[in-house]
Amino acid sequence: MRRAAETHSGRHFTDDRLAVNDDFPGSAMAIISKLVQGHQNVHAHPTSVEAYVQILHDDGGRPLVHVSTWGSDSRKTVQKQSQVIQFDFGSAAELVKYFVSAFGEDVLP
């Protein structure tokens, strides 16, 4: 697996944006167990960030998709991990439905 030249918080990340890593020790804020349609008054964010995506396995051997974001360039503390979430099979399947609803079938590979 190729390694990127840069490090974030002492962790090396692969050049690929999708990597399989069963040794990732990062602690997730939460495993998303269910998605519920929201009704909040929300707007598009003014900044964008990169997200790192990894596939790992829980203690039972089930796959999880781990997503972590890093602060935007305008953040006071740059290169600091911002959010970490993990999706199991059920929540990933629900999320795909939302992507298709928003972007159409073309979003699927």
ABEGO torsion letter per residue (X at the ends): XBBBABBBGGBBBBABABBBBAABABBBABBBABBBBBABBBBBBABBBBBBBBBBBBAAGBBBBBBBBBBBAABABBGBBABBBBBBAAAAAAAAAAAAAAAEAAABX
